[in-house]
Amino acid sequence: MLQQGSVAKGPDCPLFLSLLKYQTKQGEKWLFKLDIGKDPATGQRRTTTGRGFTKKKDAEAAANELLASLRDNTYDNRKITFELVYQEWLQYNKDT
């Protein structure tokens, strides 16, 4: 389990978690930034952000859930486009 500012040594790279508080019109919210490793195609570092949490504890729990999916190789970071959704919808509904 990662805590703010901690580093977890993974099989291919360290992962870094940052928890930040920010202000919105609805009040204070929390976000997390998580280093998710290197992009195999470009070799550049990749990060992901989750925001909109009302409690720091919730942001940390979501980050740890994401970390678990990274370790289990179940994390899907595809860029979902309208074209992709349309093609899947068309394939699913072609017989109706």
N, C-alpha and C positions, 0 to 999 in steps of 0.2 A: 504494500500500500504506500503510495507516494504522499508526502505532505508538502506544503508550500516550500519552494526553493530546494527541494530534494532532488537527488539524481538517482535513478535506478539503472544499474548496468544491465543491459539486455544482451542478447546473443550477438547483435551486430552494432549496437551503438547505445550511448547513454540516453535516457529520456529525462527531460526537465519539465517540472510543473510550476506554473506561476498562477497564483490566485490574486485577483485584483477587484477592488470595489470601485463602482462608478455610479454617477448620479443620472437619473432620468426624471421626467416629469412626474412619474408615479412613485418616485422615491429611490432609495439606494438599492442597487442590484450588485450581484457578484458575477464574475466571469473567470474562466480558467483558460490558460494557454498551455498546450502540451506539445513538446517536441516529439514527433512520431517517427523520427529516423530520416535516413537519406532516401531520396528518390532514385531508384535504380537506373532510370533512363538518363537523368541529368547529373546525378551525384550531389545535388543541392539538398540542404536540410529542409524538412517539411514540418510545419506546425499546424495544429488545428485549434480552434477556439470554440468554446461553448459559453453562451451568455444568457442572461435573464434569470439567474437564480436569486431567490430572495434571501437565502442564507448561505454563508460561507461553507457550512457543512454540506449543503446540497451540491454546491459546485465541486467540492472536493470528492464527494461520492460519485458524481457523474464522471469526473476525470479518472477516478480509479476503475469505474466500470469500462470506460473506453480503453484504459491501459490493459485490463483483463482481456478484452476482445483483441487487442493488438498481440498480446502474448499467445492467445489461442488461435491466431491467424483467422479470425472471423470478422475482422474489421474491413468494411467495404468503403473505400474513399473515392468511388467513381464520381465523376462530374455527371449529374443527371440532367440531360437536356430535354426539351420538348420533343425533339425528334425521337429520342430513345423511348420516352413514355408513349408516344404515338405508335411506334412500331410494336411495342409490347401490347398495347391496347388492341391494335389491329390484329395481331396474331391470336390474342385471347378471344376476340369477338368475331372472327372471320366466319364462323359457322352459325351465327345467330341471325 
